Amino acid sequence: MDIKATKGPDTLSGECAAGSPSSLPQTGRPPEQGRPLVSAAGLLLLAVGPSMALGAMEFAGMAGAHIPPAAERAVSIGSKTGAILVLYWLVRAVTVRAARDRLSRRHRAGQTAGAAALGITAVSALMAGGRLYEPGGALYELGLAWLAWEVTRANGLTPGAPPAPPVAGHRPSGPDRHPPARAFLRGLCTRPGLWPFLVVTGQGVICCLLGILLNGLVTGAVQSTGLVMHQDQMTTLGIHTPAQLAVEVVRAVAMEDVVVLGATVTLLAAARRPAWQIYAVIAVIEVLLHGYAGIPALTFALWAVLRVRLYLSHRLLLPLMISHAAWDLVNSGSWYLPLAGQVLATGVLVVLCTIGVLGARGPIGFFGWTDGDAKNAVAAPESTDIAPEDTDVRR
């Protein structure tokens, strides 16, 4: 929402429960439950650990707590150490995957060299004292996004295989909606049709709109406590130019959408975590990432929950990436544009929101909820496990 902080054209079409984490496709040998969980924890620690620590420290300082300089130095050292670990993990993951896929020597060397070049450039920029909103920070997050893709594949979550066993706690949205099973990678490249794609994009924008409206209400209600931002968000983050804003948007989308939403939700679902735990983990991460906002940071939990719901329901990550980037650019950067540009940018968001609302009347539903939900609740008792009806039906 606010700023802070994959290929396979063939489509697996399975009659899996819509909106269920059970629709994650796997390779022939399912991973052990603990392995995806460890992978998700490692990714999150490297991707958002330092930013979450800084957010918590900024909120504590806003509340009057004394933050020792040693704590800030520890976070700085931790972020630079994490960058080195990301470089090592990425190069190793690319090397192992290239050997496993039996790529040619030229392709294997090219991909490994690319991963090493990206990681070394990002680490060098951060070691030189680069800020996260500068190109070095964006390169680091892009490296993390690539690592998330590699880790997801290494855990057996690749297109073209049966979905994983069900995860408790996430009910289907209705018998009339059975989208193809898609995981993190599939959400980036599958083409479900223009209308569903636009509907999910529009509902992603609605997530941002609802979040910012709630944020404004809470900010007004707690203004007297002093536990709110005393400047606008861009000034608080130290962003003063369109170039810095563009870099920060790339970084935010790579971190919050690809790593936190796409990869983490997929890995936690593969680890058989209940749906409520997946929602809770993502909500807590988003609140801590935006801790610099004070008490209103709690409103980011709603944004996180709605986006997780959209992702679990439709398995489409690219529309959520587009809606996030578009909202950040228009909400934070429209004042760089002339009046006509501001009106045009706002009009695009209004059109997307309208499409998101109109799509709710069809089988796509509104945030995964359709008219079939109420009928199912009356016709059958709630079940905690969702069994896929068909696991490998190709178009």
N, C-alpha and C positions, 0 to 999 in steps of 0.2 A: 504494500500500500504506500504509505509515505516512505521516503527514502531513508535508508540507514544501512543500517547495516554498516549418429544415431540413425541407423538406417535399416530399412527392410521394407520394400514396397509391398511385399505380399502380406495379406491381412489374415490373421487368425480370427475366425468368426465362431465363437462358442456361445451356447445358450447358457451363459453363466448368470448368476444373480446380479442384476444391474446395481451398480453403486457399491458392490461388495469388494473388500480387499481380496476376496478369494479369486478374483479374475486375473491374478498375476500369472502370466505365462512363464513356464520354466523349461529348462533343458531336461533331458531324459533322467538325470539323477537329481532329485530334489536335494537342496542343501540342508545341512543340519540346522535345527532351530537356533542354536546359539551363534552360528557363524554370521548370519545377516545382522543379528543384534549387535555383535561386536563391531562389525563393519559400520553400522549406523552410528554407534557411539564414537568410533574413531573419526568418522567424517565430521560429525557435529563438533567434536572437541577442536579439530583443526580449523573448521570453517567459521564457526560462530563463537567458540570459546572466548577468545580475547574480546570480541565486540560485546558479548553478554557481560563479561566481567567489567568492562568500561561502563556499560549502561547501568549496572548495579552500583558501581562506585559513584557515578554522576548523580544518581537518585539519592544515595546516602549523603553525598555532599550537599545536595539541595535541602535535605532534611536536617542539616546542621552537624552531621557526623564529621569527624576529622579523618581524612584519608591520608595516611603517611606516604611520603614520597617513595618509600620502598615498595609499596603496593603497586604504584604506577610503573616503577621500573620492572617489577616482576611480570606485569602484563606485557610490557614492551619486549622483554626477553622471551617470554612465552610465545608471543606472536612471531618473532623472528625464528625461534627454534621450530615452531610449527611450520613455517614456510619451508625450512630445510627438509623437514619430514615429508611435507607434501611433495617436494621435488623427488625425493627418494622413492616414495610410494608410487607416484605417478609413473616414473621411468620403469620401475620394477613391474607394475601392473601391465603397462603397455608391452614390455618385453615378454612377459609370461603369456599374455593373450595372443600376441603375434605368433609365438612359437606354437601355442595350442591350436590356433586356426591354420597353421601351416602356410603362412604367407610366404611369398617369395622373399629372397634375401634383400632385394631392393626395397620392397614395401616395408619389410621389417626394420631395416636400417632407417628408412625415411620417417616412419612413425616414431621410433625411439628417439631419433635426433630432434624431431619436432617437439616431443614432450620435454626433452632435456633443455632445448633452447627456450621454450616458454617458461619452464620452471626457473632456470638460471637467470633469465631476464627479470622475472618478478622478484626473486630473492635478492638480486643485486639492487633493484630499485628500493625495496623495503629496507635493506641493510644500510643504504645511503641516507636513510631518514625520510623516505617518501611517505606522504600521507595517504590514507586509504582512498581518498577521493581523487588522487592523482593516478596517472596511467599504471604505475607499479601496482597499486592496490587492485585496479581492474584486472590486470594480467594475472594477479594472484588468484582472484576469484574465478577467472576463466580456467585457470589450471585446476582449481577445485572442482569446477563443473565437469571438466574432462575426467578427473579422477572419480567423480561420482558415477559417471557413465561406465568407466572401467570396473569399478567395484560392484556396481549393479550386475554387470555381465558376469563377473567372476563368481557371483553368488547364484548363478544358474538362471537368472531372470532375463531371458532373451526371447525375442519373438519366434513364433513358429513351433511352440510346444504346448502341451496341456497346461491349464491353469493350476495354481497351487490349491491345496486343501483350504476349506473355508476358515474364516476368522470370525470369532463370535462377536455379536453386538452390533452388526450393521445389517439392517434389513433391506431387502430389495425394494425398489421404488414402484414396482407394479409388473404384472405379467405381460404388459404390452410393450415393454422396453427392454431389449436384450442387446446392448451394444457389444461389439467385439471386445475380447479381452485384450487389454493393453497395459503395459508396464511403463516405467519411466522412459525408456528409449522409444517405445511405440507411441507414447504421447507426443513426442517431438516430431514424428515424421509421418504418421498415419493420416490419410485424408478421409475423414468421415462424410464428406459432403459439405458444401458451402454453408447451408442453413444451420445445421447443428454447430458447426465451427463458429459462426457468428453469434449464435445464441449463447454458447458458453463464454465467448469473449464478452458479450454484453452483460452477462450475469457476473463475470469477473469485475467489470467496471462498477456494477451495482454493489458488489462487496466493498469496493473502495469508497463509494458514496455513502453507504450506511456507516462504515467505520469512521469517516471524517465527520459526519453529522453527529454521531454519538460522542466523538472526541470533543467537538465543539460544545456540546451540552455539558459534558463532565468538566471541561476546562472552566466554563462559566460558573458551575456549581462550586468548584473547589478553589477558585481564584483567590479567595481571602486567606487560604492556608499558606500561600506562597510556594506550594509544591507543584509549580507549573513552569513551563518555559517562559522566560522573561523577554525573549526575542523571537523573531520568526524562525522557522525550522532551518532555512538555508543559512542564516547568520549563525545559528547555534552549531551547525555542522561545519562552518567555515567554508561554505561554497559561495563564490561571488561572481563567477563568470559562466556563460553558457557551456564552455568546454568542460569546466569542472562538473557542471550538472550532468552533461552527457556521460562522462566517465562514471559518475556516481550511479546513474541509472543502470548502466551496463553491469556495474558491480552489484547493485541491489538485486537485479533480476537473476544474475548468476548465483548469488548466495541464497536469496530467499525463495526463489522459484525452483531452480534446478537442484540445488543441494538440499535445502530444508524441506521444501514441499515434495518435489518429485522423487529424489533418491531416498530420503529418509522415510517417507510414507511407504514407499515400495518395500524397503528393507524391513521396516517394522512389521508390515503385513506378512512378508515372507517368514518372519520370525514367529508368526502366529500370535502376535499381540492383539488383545481385544481392541475394538474400535475406540472405546473411550480413552484408552491409554494413548493411542495415536493422536486423537484430538488434543488431549492434555499436553503431550510433549510439544507439539507444534505451537500451541497457544502460549505455553510458558516461554518458549524460545523467543517468540515475537514480542512478548511483553518485556523481556529482559533486553532484547536488542534495542528497543525504543525507550529504555529507562531514562534517557536524557530528557524525555517529555514530562517526567514527574508522574503524578497520580493518573493523568489521562492516558498514560501508556497502557493501563489496564484495558482500555477499549480495543487495543490491537488483538486481544483474545477473540473478540467477535469476528474480526476480519480473518484471523487464522482459521477459526472453526468453519466459517462459511467456505473458504477456499479449499480446505481439506475435504469438505463435503462434496464440492464440485469435482474435485480430482477423483475421489473414490467413486463418484457416480458415473463419470464419463470417461475416465482414463485419458484425458486430453490435457497435456501440459502447455503446449504452445499457445492456445488461446489465453490461458492465465498469465503467461509471460507477456503477451502482447497487451492485455488489459492493464497489467501492473505498470509496464513501461509507459503506455499512453497516459495513464492517470498521473504518474509522477511528472512526466514532461509537461502536461497541460497544467496541472495544479501548481507546480513549482516553477515552471519556466515560461508560462504564457506571457508574463509581464515583460519578457525580452522581445516579444513580437509587437508589431503595430496592432491597432484596434481591429482591423479586418482579419488579421491572423488569429487574434484571440477569439473573435466570434466564430471563425471557421473551426478552430481546434475544439472549442466548447461544443459546437454543433455536432462534430464527429462523436464526442462522448454521449451527447443526448441521443443521437441515432442508435448507438450501440446499446444504451440502456433500454430504449424502446424495443429493439429487437429482442433483448433479454427477457423483457416482460411478455412480449407477444409469444415467444417460444414456450413460455410456461403453460400455455393452453393446449399444447400438443403433447406427444409422448415423451418429449425431452424433459418436461417438468420444470419446476422452479427450485433450483439448488438440489436437484435430485428427487424432490417430492412431487408426485403426480396424484391425479384423482384416484388412481388404483390403490394408493396407500390406505385410504380410509375404507375402501371396500375390502381389502385384504385383512385389515384389523378386525372387521366384523365377521368375515367369512372364516377366518382361521386364527388360532391362538398364535402369539408371537413366539418365534423360534430363535434360538441364539446362534444356531449354525445354519449356514446356507450352502446347500449341496448343489454343485453345478449340474445342470441337466445334460449337457453335452460338452465334451472337453476338447474335441479336435475336429471341428467341422470347417472345412475350407470353402471359401467362396469359389 
